[in-house]
Amino acid sequence: MVKWLRKLGHEAWLLTSTYHDGVKVTSTERYTVLSEDSYTGLPTVRIKGYKASWPPRRIMLYDLPGILEELKDKLGLQALITHSTLWNGPVEAAIWASWTKLRAKYIEDESVILAHMSHFQPPDPLRYTPYERMFRISWNHAALRSILMEADLVLCTTPLEAEDMISLGARPASIRLFPGGLDDEEARRIDEATSELFLSRYNIPRDRRIIAYLGTVEERKNPLSVVRVAKKLRRRRDALFVIAGKPGDQYEAVVREASRLENIVVTGEISDEEKASLIKASYLNIIMSRSEALGLTQMEFMYGGVPVVTSAVYGQRWLIRNGVDGIHVRGPEAIAEAAAAVEKLLDNPQLRDRYATNARERVKPFLMSKLTARLASWISMLREEFKNVLHEGWVHE
């Protein structure tokens, strides 16, 4: 988002912590402004952070409202877009943005537009332990509700998420659809790729049709079910399953079960170039996730003209249209149903090709350049509205 805002001619900065991928990469007393961060490659503000004991894996920020107040003057901050949930950034940013609106109303200071993008996933009992689910429900009803009530824009990846945001307190007028965003540079890499790089590097016969899983090999994305689908189709000599991605908490189990099958290859993590080549080489993409806000990887396959067989959880139900861009199955453990869906498209290449054409057309409007240009126009219009009402009605009372 920051990259494309800047490419479109807007001043934009990434505000993040002193951690990168969970590892502390720098120290600061409060914050450091970097014209180009070595990890993100972007103009970045690194704010002193700390690892929270709960929720696990979250990084919290120190003194965020005070730092935002300083950045407002130092960087000319006019709009703030907060991301994700279960951390203190969006909550404190919402309080600070509310304060700027009060000042704009009563002392003619400049207010700041607040947008929030939750990347929301419902606290599904199939996905979360009872303890973590209770925490998420509490956070949604307390912290998230207050953020949504204050936000001028609520960016939702799907209409399903929009409905949930409204049920949690977002004003319908604040909702905008922002479906993840396929990076234009990644799209170009897919367009320019050939299948040969991946096929040669992993010694894959040219007469096999690849059914690809791409993503972290973790329990949430459930690649073990993909292995079990492959097992159902092990007698088909025309198909080969590929599981590619960074090892996660399900990697050992996947490798162990896949080692007993001749129709599956587990590659581990692959490069960006290999990923684009795998997309070009694939006949189908398969994803049996337990939860997905949207599915950026599925968007990449669809852009490459690859239909998707999906467990159809949450955002995937909207992104992949059943019987149009791919096939929905009834959940992450629907192994026999997924195997039947794969076999249906293996046996009917004309149907597969029709889905492939539809899939590519489906995601073309979701290029990041197009979505970000739209976002910038929304922010610009809101700023004009605020000016035109001469500070009246700026506070959500």
Secondary structure, 3 states (H helix, E strand, C coil): CHHHHHHCCCCCCEEEECEECCEECCCCCCEEEECCCCCCCCCEEEECEEECCCCCCCEEECCHHHHHHHHHHHCCCCEEEEECCCCHHHHHHHHHHHHHHHHHHHHCCCCCEEEEECCCCCCCCCCCCHHHHHHHHHHHHHHHHHHHHHCCEEEECCHHHHHHHHHCCCCHHHEEECCCCECHHHHHHHHHCCCHHHHHHCCCCCCCEEEEEECCECCCCCHHHHHHHHHHCCCCCCEEEEEECCECCCHHHHHHHHCCCCCEEEEECCCHHHHHHHHHHEEEEEECCCCCCCCHHHHHHHHCCCCEEECCCCHHHHHCCECCCEEECCCCCCHHHHHHHHHHHHHCHHHHHHHHHHHHHHHHHHEHHHHHHHHHHHHHHHHHHHHHCCCCCCCCC
